[in-house]
């Protein structure tokens, strides 16, 4: 089964937070005859966004026209503070998290999941500088600064920036097996995984 992997984009998104997972899922698909994943970006609209440090990116889809995701990646960056207050985006994340296979956050993307109420009563993690902020947002949950990523049912949160690569490789292993994740990490020359 080919899974749709939607990666949310917004102004001031951290570049590696979205580019790392994009690369992991795209490379995995490439070395497996383009069968496992259909990876695409999605924004509130199709308009260009400006990521951290000035990188311009145009989302492939808007939330109104994107294919239904099986896996949703919510990256972090300073822009999450605005996204948390954007009722349309938070509602879209919450709606899709309820019916998709997996929802991942990278870095402060966890704040968006918390704003949607998806982390209440769960363990979670985020960038080390935002652990307190996340703890304040989740009701009855626990922040885990000691873990690179935390899996709670169909929601997986990860630490800061490069942890998005680790959590994406974890998902590849979970869905396709250890060898598929190993081959992807090897192709990417990502030696630190495991």
N, C-alpha and C positions, 0 to 999 in steps of 0.2 A: 504494500500500500504506500503510495507516495503521499507524504505529509506536507501540508502547507505550513511554512514557517514565516510568520509575519514579524517584522522587526520595526517597532514604533520609533518614529523620528519626530523631533520637535526642536525649536530654537534652543541653543546652548546645551544640546546633548553632548556628552563626552564621546569623542570620536572612537576610541578603542572599545568603549562599551557596546557600540552597535557594530563596528567593523569586525571586531574579534569573533563574536558569534556568527555574523554573516559569513565570514571566511570558513569557520569550522563546518557549518552546515552545507555551504556551497562546495567545499573541497570534498567532504564526505560523499556528497551526491555525485560529484565529478568522477571520483575514483571508483564509484559503484554504478557506472553506466547511466548516470543522471536519474536513477530510480528512487532513491530514498526520500529526497526533499525537493520541494519547490520553494525557494527562498526569495522573499521580496520585502521591500520596505513599504511602510504605510505612515502617512501623516494625517493630521486633522483635515488637510486639504492637499491638493496636488502641487501647491506652491512650494517654491524652494525654501529650505530652512537653512539657517546658519548655525553650524555646530560650533563647539568650543574652539577658540583660536581662529575663527574666521573661515572654516571650511564650508563651502556651499554644497548642498545636496538636494536633489529633487526626489521626493518619495515617488515610488512607482505607482502607488495607489493612495486613495484617500480612504478614510474610515467609511465613507458612503459607498465606495465601489470595490473594496478589496475582497478577494476570495476569502471565504470563511477559514480562519486559521485553525490548524490542529495544534500548533505550538505558537505561543505569543511570547516574544522577548521584549521586555520593557527595560531599556537602558537607563543609565543615570546621567548625572551632570547637573550643573547649576539650574538648568531649565526645568528640572523636576519640580521646583518650588512653584512655578507658574502652572505646570500641568496638574499639580495636586488641587489647584483651585479652578481648573477648567472642567466644568460639570459635564460637558459633552464627551471629553476624552476619558474622564474617570468612569463615566457610565458605560462607555464603549469597552473599556478594559474589564470592568466588572461583568458585563453581559457576556463577553467572550470567554472569560475565565471560568464561568459557570458551565460552559458546554464544550470546552476544548480539552484535549488530552493533557497538555502541560502549559503552565504559565511560568516563565522565568523572569527574574529581575536581575539586573547587574548593577552593582554599586547603589546609588540613591534611587534607582528605579523602584527599590523596595518601598520608598516613601509614597509612590503612586499606588502601589498595591495596598499599602496601609490606608491611604485616603479612600480607597474603594472598599475598605472593610475586609479585605481578603486575608489579612494576617492576624485578625483578632483570634485570640486563644491559641496561637501557633508560635513556634520558634522561628526566628528569622535572623538574617544578618545583612550588613550593608558596609559601605566604606567606613573605615575606622574613625574618621572624623565626624560621622553622623550617627553613631550608635545610640547616643542619648536622645537625639531627635526622633529616631525610629521607635525607641522604647516609649517615648511620650505619646506616640501615635497609635500603637497597637494596644487594644484592650485585652487584658488577661493573657498576653503573650510574653515571650521571653526573647531578648536579643542575645545572640550567641557570637561574641567577638572572637571566640577561640576556633571557629570553623570557617573554612574558605567558602563553603556553600552549605545550605541547610535545605533538606527535602522534607516537605510536609504534605503528604498526599500528592495532589497534582500541581502543587506550587513549590517552586524551588527558588530561593533567594541566594545571591552570591555577594561576596565582598567587593572591594573596589576594583575598578577598571580592568586589569588583566585577569581577574577572577572570572570574567565573562567567558574567556576561552576555556578555563577549567570546567565550568558548569556546563558549557556546550559539549565538551568532550564527554563529560559524565552522561549527558542525555544521549549522545551517540552510542555510548557503551550500553546504556539501559535499554535502548530500542533496537540496536543492531548487533550488540555483542562487543566483547573486549577487543577482538581482532580489528574490527572496523574502526574503533576509537584509536587503537595503536597505529594503524595505517594512516589515519588522518593526521595524528600528531607527528608521525615520522615525515609525512609529505610536507607539513608546515614547518619542519625542523623545530618543533616545540618540545625540547628535551626535558623541560621541568615537570611535565604532566606525569603524575604517579611516581 
